[in-house]
Amino acid sequence: MSQEKDFWTDRRIRIAAEKWQAGEKIIDIASDFDCSITLVASLINRRRDLFPERARPKCASKEKA
């Protein structure tokens, strides 16, 4: 956990939040920061004030049915 706290500086959190609000996926944010998807997902889950819930895209096969 301390490694995670050391990784997420205020600046990195702000940049990640901006990317999230612009619609970037977790995998893209992780790639930009050269970290794991799990590390980004845990930040998002802890800081819902900065990373609001987004609507999940509907599956294309369900739309046709």
C-alpha positions in Angstrom: 0.0 0.0 0.0 2.8 2.4 0.7 4.2 1.9 -2.8 0.8 2.9 -4.1 0.7 6.0 -2.0 4.2 6.9 -3.2 3.2 6.4 -6.8 0.0 8.6 -6.8 1.2 12.2 -6.4 -1.3 15.0 -6.4 -0.2 15.9 -10.0 -0.6 12.3 -11.2 -4.0 12.0 -9.7 -5.1 15.2 -11.3 -3.8 14.1 -14.7 -5.4 10.7 -14.4 -8.8 12.3 -13.4 -8.6 14.6 -16.4 -8.0 11.6 -18.7 -10.9 9.7 -17.0 -13.3 12.6 -17.5 -12.2 12.8 -21.1 -13.3 9.3 -21.6 -10.0 7.4 -21.6 -10.1 3.7 -20.5 -8.3 2.3 -17.5 -5.9 0.4 -19.7 -4.9 3.6 -21.6 -4.4 5.5 -18.3 -2.2 2.7 -17.0 -0.2 2.6 -20.2 0.3 6.4 -20.0 1.7 6.1 -16.4 3.5 2.8 -17.1 1.7 1.1 -14.2 -0.7 -1.8 -13.7 -4.4 -1.6 -14.5 -5.0 -2.7 -10.8 -3.1 0.4 -9.6 -5.3 2.7 -11.6 -8.5 0.8 -10.7 -7.8 1.0 -7.0 -7.2 4.8 -7.3 -10.5 5.2 -9.2 -12.4 3.1 -6.6 -10.9 5.1 -3.7 -11.4 8.6 -5.2 -14.9 8.6 -6.7 -15.0 12.3 -6.0 -12.5 12.8 -8.9 -13.5 9.7 -10.9 -17.3 9.6 -11.2 -19.1 6.5 -12.3 -19.5 6.3 -16.1 -22.2 4.7 -18.1 -21.1 1.4 -19.5 -21.4 1.0 -23.3 -24.2 -1.4 -24.4 -23.1 -4.6 -26.1 -23.7 -4.3 -29.9 -25.3 -7.8 -30.0 -27.9 -6.8 -27.5 -28.8 -3.6 -29.4 -29.7 -5.7 -32.5 -31.9 -8.1 -30.5 
